[in-house]
Amino acid sequence: MIERRTQSGDHPEEETATLLGQSDIVAISSTTLINHTLGKILELCPAQSTKMLLGPTTPLTTVLFDHGIDVISGSIVSDRDTALTHIRQGANFRELKRTGSIRLVTLIKDQGGHNFQ
């Protein structure tokens, strides 16, 4: 885990280039879209590495495959009314997931198109 604000077991941001350059698989938080660091992270990843963009707010668009992402993992609302009820009550994502109103979804890029799981 590479973090700007490190906790026990994390690697400091200054080690990003070295660590990513040695990685075969890179899991990238979708927060990088918000803080505008995704492009730089992808530049530091080896071309042959598998790059995953993940988190509950990950945009589930195959356009990301065209920009170097190999696996997209996020969530969709499967029961709108239940989700809205719990959101109005202040539920966090874990609580919302437990209601069954959210479904985790993974899209995987392959050579001949896109596989959806």
C-alpha positions as CSV (number, residue, x, y, z in Angstrom):
1,M,0.0,0.0,0.0
2,I,1.5,3.3,-1.1
3,E,0.0,6.3,0.8
4,R,0.5,10.0,1.1
5,R,-0.4,9.8,4.8
6,T,1.2,6.5,5.9
7,Q,0.1,4.2,8.6
8,S,1.8,1.1,10.0
9,G,2.7,-1.2,7.1
10,D,2.2,1.4,4.3
11,H,4.9,2.7,1.9
12,P,5.5,6.4,1.6
13,E,4.6,8.2,-1.7
14,E,8.3,8.8,-2.4
15,E,8.7,5.0,-3.1
16,T,6.0,5.0,-5.8
17,A,8.2,4.8,-8.9
18,T,10.4,2.1,-7.4
19,L,7.6,-0.1,-6.2
20,L,5.3,0.2,-9.2
21,G,8.3,-0.4,-11.6
22,Q,8.7,-3.8,-9.9
23,S,5.0,-4.8,-9.8
24,D,3.4,-7.5,-11.9
25,I,-0.1,-6.6,-10.6
26,V,-1.2,-3.1,-9.5
27,A,-4.4,-2.4,-7.7
28,I,-5.3,1.3,-8.0
29,S,-8.0,3.1,-6.0
30,S,-10.6,5.0,-8.0
31,T,-9.7,7.9,-5.7
32,T,-6.9,8.5,-8.1
33,L,-9.5,9.8,-10.6
34,I,-10.6,12.4,-8.1
35,N,-7.1,13.5,-7.1
36,H,-5.7,13.4,-10.7
37,T,-3.0,10.9,-10.0
38,L,-4.1,8.0,-12.2
39,G,-2.2,9.1,-15.3
40,K,1.1,9.4,-13.4
41,I,0.5,6.0,-11.7
42,L,-0.2,4.3,-15.0
43,E,3.0,5.8,-16.5
44,L,5.0,4.2,-13.7
45,C,3.6,0.7,-14.2
46,P,5.4,-1.8,-16.4
47,A,3.6,-2.2,-19.7
48,Q,3.1,-6.0,-19.1
49,S,1.7,-5.5,-15.6
50,T,-2.0,-6.1,-14.8
51,K,-3.6,-2.8,-13.7
52,M,-6.8,-2.9,-11.7
53,L,-9.0,0.1,-10.9
54,L,-11.2,-0.6,-8.0
55,G,-13.5,0.8,-5.3
56,P,-17.2,1.4,-4.9
57,T,-17.2,4.6,-6.9
58,T,-15.2,3.2,-9.9
59,P,-16.9,4.2,-13.1
60,L,-18.0,1.0,-14.8
61,T,-17.0,2.0,-18.3
62,T,-15.0,0.0,-20.8
63,V,-13.4,3.3,-22.0
64,L,-10.9,2.7,-19.1
65,F,-9.6,-0.3,-21.0
66,D,-8.4,2.0,-23.8
67,H,-6.3,3.9,-21.2
68,G,-4.3,1.0,-19.8
69,I,-6.6,-0.5,-17.2
70,D,-7.1,-4.3,-17.4
71,V,-9.6,-4.9,-14.6
72,I,-12.4,-2.6,-13.5
73,S,-14.1,-3.4,-10.2
74,G,-16.9,-1.3,-8.7
75,S,-20.5,-1.5,-7.7
76,I,-24.0,-1.0,-9.0
77,V,-27.3,-0.4,-7.2
78,S,-29.5,-3.5,-7.6
79,D,-32.4,-2.4,-5.4
80,R,-32.9,1.4,-5.7
81,D,-35.6,1.8,-3.1
82,T,-33.7,-0.2,-0.4
83,A,-30.5,1.7,-1.2
84,L,-32.2,5.1,-1.0
85,T,-33.9,4.2,2.3
86,H,-30.6,3.3,3.9
87,I,-28.7,6.2,2.4
88,R,-31.3,8.6,3.8
89,Q,-30.6,6.9,7.2
90,G,-26.9,7.6,6.9
91,A,-25.7,4.1,6.0
92,N,-22.0,3.8,4.9
93,F,-21.0,1.6,2.0
94,R,-20.4,-1.5,4.1
95,E,-23.9,-1.2,5.7
96,L,-25.4,-0.5,2.3
97,K,-23.8,-3.6,0.9
98,R,-25.2,-5.7,3.7
99,T,-28.7,-4.7,2.7
100,G,-28.3,-6.5,-0.6
101,S,-29.1,-3.3,-2.5
102,I,-25.6,-3.0,-3.9
103,R,-23.9,-5.5,-6.1
104,L,-20.1,-5.7,-6.8
105,V,-19.2,-5.9,-10.4
106,T,-15.9,-6.7,-12.2
107,L,-15.1,-6.0,-15.9
108,I,-12.1,-7.8,-17.3
109,K,-10.4,-6.8,-20.5
110,D,-9.4,-9.6,-22.9
111,Q,-7.8,-9.8,-26.3
112,G,-11.0,-10.2,-28.3
113,G,-13.3,-7.8,-26.5
114,H,-14.6,-7.4,-23.0
115,N,-15.7,-10.0,-20.4
116,F,-18.2,-9.0,-17.8
117,Q,-18.3,-10.8,-14.5
